[in-house]
Amino acid sequence: MPVERGSPNALTPTWLFDMDNTLHDASWRVFPMMNAEMTAYIQRHLGVDRDEAHRIRSHFWRRYGATLLGLMREHGVRAEHFLAETHRFPNLPRMLRADASQRAAIARLPGRKLVLTNAPRDYALRVLTHLKLLRLFDGVIAIEDMRQFRHLRPKPDARMLRHVLRKHRLRPARCVLVEDTLQHLKAARSIGMRGIWFTRYAHRAARRRRELPMERTGLHGRPPYVYARIGSLCCMRSSPLR
């Protein structure tokens, strides 16, 4: 892992960025295709029709926070197999959309920057490379890195967040999670991290994915465990630790 850029001090944060619907507009084409691939996977491997597969996928998302976890726990599906079959995306470059100004905003931030994503590493590296973002980050923490005691613990598992921070020698009070999903931000706050809620793509995501309804704050408020709410990465302060 490269050393932290700049001179470290008490107000220099380590930034952990979610990827899908934070660093790019995944709700445009990636998420619809990903949901279709997951539904098709359930159809093939559980022998159910499309409607039942969709119901199962939505149920697992609500209950476990991830379709994969439900398939692993209730049907013995191997994570590697599921991730490989549902994240191929041969036309990925044409499915990506992001604002170039966001790239400049990330580049200006002081301190170490990591990507923290529930996506598989190969897919994450492809996305970041195509968007010309990979060089801006000091590392990528993908779902393969979220195992603890042989159990997969993706976001929003607070145990995994603690484990990741210990592994990278990071103190929660010095870390800021930039994320579109409130459940993940709530977990981060529970271990002492600050969270920035990125809502730029939230309206489209809420329309297309109704598995996780918004909290009472809806799309217009800010829950108490969120430090700040932004619609553009350009709005981020150089240090939210003040």
Secondary structure, DSSP 8 states (H G I E B T S, - for coil): ----SS---TT--EEEE--BTTTB-TTTTHHHHHHHHHHHHHHHHHT--HHHHHHHHHHHHHHHSSHHHHHHHHH---HHHHHHHHS--TTGGGG----HHHHHHHHH--S-EEEE-SS-HHHHHHHHHHTT-GGG-SEEE-GGG-EETTEE--TT-HHHHHHHHHHTT--GGGEEEEES-HHHHHHHHHTT-EEEEE-TTHHHHHHH--SS---TTTTT---TT-SEEESSGGG--S-TT-
